[in-house]
Amino acid sequence: MFYYLLKYVVLGPLLRLLFRPRIEGLEHVPTSGAAIIAGNHLSFSDHFLMPAILKRRITFLAKAEYFTGSGVKGRLTAAFFRSAGQIPVDRSGKDAGQAAIREGLGVLGEDELLGIYPEGTRSHDGRLYKGKVGVAVMALKAGVPVVPCAMIGTFEAQPPGKKIPNLRPVTIRFGEPLDFSRYAGMEGEKAVLRAITDEIMYAILTLSGQEYVDRYAAEVKAEEAAAAKERARRFRRLPTR
């Protein structure tokens, strides 16, 4: 109930006013039955723009940190994300990927739409990064199509670290559903999962026109953070005149 209140009364109209989204290829999203919507992830706003423009309810897997904040603000944030159709997933530890897959399959088992960002995290520089294979595992185990989606302009509207978005139009572009039924029963084959994931990422790349980086975003972020920390350490050690 609260999901549709946010969608049609509170959040949806506000997002449409702020971002004036242009929707392309909406006919590619199934009107019934389970499906995965796999998209790029450029902005915090992505979580809410897609639910606002889709006619069907969509559930996203979101990082658990959004649900574990302390105090009044933390509780309100957690309540908001749950009401907006987000499911918390713990991304730490070796079992994190399996937990995400279980949650995603539960959504698909209810014949609903599941939203997922194969990159696993927001792009920190606007480029598209290598996808993780969890999306392929879910597509094969659930036997559902994958609809590629590209968010265009959301990085410029609300880049990482910016709390108040810029007022500018964005585009949400859906591609034709990808059918991987030819790989049924092969979700245990690493080469197959990699091939499926790469096909999905290529479809997203074709829609978005981003520069592609054949590495995981989390790895690149960690390296850049470490390099920045080292530069700061060296700067502090420079002699002063």
ZIUR-V384844 format. One record per helix or strand of 3 or more residues. SS is the DSSP state (~ for helix, > for strand). FROM is the first residue (numbers start at 1). TO is the last residue. Records with the same first field share a line. If there is no record, write none. Layout:
SS->FROM-TO, FROM-TO
This chain:
~->2-19, 26-28, 46-53, 64-67, 71-83, 96-109, 134-142, 154-157, 181-183, 190-208, 217-236
>->22-24, 35-39, 58-63, 86-89, 113-116, 146-152, 171-178
